[in-house]
Amino acid sequence: MQRNSDPGRDSWKSRWGFILACIGSAVGMGNIWMFPTRVSRYGGGTFLLPYFFFVIIIGLSGVIGEMSFGRAARSGPIGAFGDATARRWNNRRLGEAIGYIPVIGSLALAIGYSVIVGWILRYCAGAFTGATLAPGSVDGFSLAFGTMASAFSNNMWQTAGLAITFIIMVLGISNGIERINKIIMPLFFFMFFGLAVYMAFQPHAAEGYRYIFRIDMKGLLDPMTWVFALGQAFFSLSLAGNGTLIYGSYLEDTEDVMGAAWKVALFDTLAALLAAFVIIPAMATAGSQLDQGGPGLIFIFLPNLFQSMPGSNILITVFFVAVLFAGISSLINLFEAPIATMEQQFGMSRRTAVTVMTATAFVIGICIQGMVAGWMDFVSIYICPLGAGLAGIMFFWVCGWDHVRDEVKKGRKKEPGKWFSFMARYVFCGLTVLVFILGIVFGGIG
């Protein structure tokens, strides 16, 4: 059986370099502008209980699976899916054709995310110059964001964000992606921890903490609490059949994937909790209710709130620098599967592949500035769950369980227990189907 691998292929230089890169791929806008909103909307601790439940299940099944699948194939989704169908049916082309689905989804997400990173970069620069806090009222902040988010209104900053991403990606896995994540991910956690400590000393912050940890049994019986907890956990862990899989493909056989997976799930959850510990107490301090998530939260309501607090200029600067780190790390990951596809399937050099993908994102991204919300909704509802489900089926079912067990136990002293087979094959694959269906029914749950 042909194996789609390259002995000269780049790889991670350290275990924590890989883990921090995976954490960077998972920590994104969902942690910052969606998680606190859902914690607020669905009863604080009432939402956290099902969220933790799903993080444990998905982290100990889907995340392990995608990491192991990529490492086994030494390839992105196209090569990995091709390996699976070649192993089962001696038909590599079938798997490779299916593998284009998550790769296209990854590129589409990267294009949309490049627009958002452009917004963040503009507000980050404005935090240093004072422009971000200049509007002075919620209506002013709303007008400023609406103007920026309209068609062809943020070309310069979007281009600058792509240029930064290009430089990191063209340097490769170890010299680019690993090195930058070793710097920006610890800084991200340090900055958000500092913001959380600051908020703890603000008036009425205790009310926000009490809300975060309250548990309402009636809320636990509400099916929507569980639906959106599932969606939050699923999308927060960066499962779409591409990002975690492609990062796993650069991992050495001596590394313990199961150990890495729970660390990624843990730190992704900590990032989301830190965001909640910053935003919910801040809203309690202002006597406001956190009703709106998404871009409006971080570009309109939080700047309006921060401007009334002591040290507002420092506060807004730290916040947007940390958010920029989260955005860049996620954007890099989204580009990697399409870049690896250009390298492996079409024989391009890394520099050429990065150039082609960045140029594609630039052209399309500029054109969708005014409709990026609909673009991202379509991809997250229809393509991401499908990609994750296909990756789960390909690895856990098509490859055969003996192969799965052998790949997962690499780098470990003992093989995974019987619980892993049931959780991976039935629970995780079932959840991906459920996320796909529920996303369509409710217009998105991620």
Salt bridges, closest charged atoms under 4 A:
ASP83 OD1 - ARG92 NH2 2.46
GLU96 OE2 - ARG92 NH1 3.86
GLU178 OE2 - LYS182 NZ 3.52
GLU207 OE2 - HIS204 ND1 3.56
ASP253 OD1 - ARG74 NH2 2.88
ASP253 OD2 - LYS410 NZ 3.77
GLU255 OE1 - ARG15 NE 2.71
ASP256 OD2 - ARG412 NH1 3.15
GLU336 OE1 - ARG350 NH2 2.74
GLU343 OE1 - ARG350 NH1 3.38
ASP402 OD1 - ARG405 NH2 3.12
ASP406 OD1 - LYS409 NZ 3.86
GLU407 OE1 - LYS410 NZ 2.89
GLU415 OE1 - ARG405 NE 3.72
GLU415 OE1 - LYS409 NZ 3.88
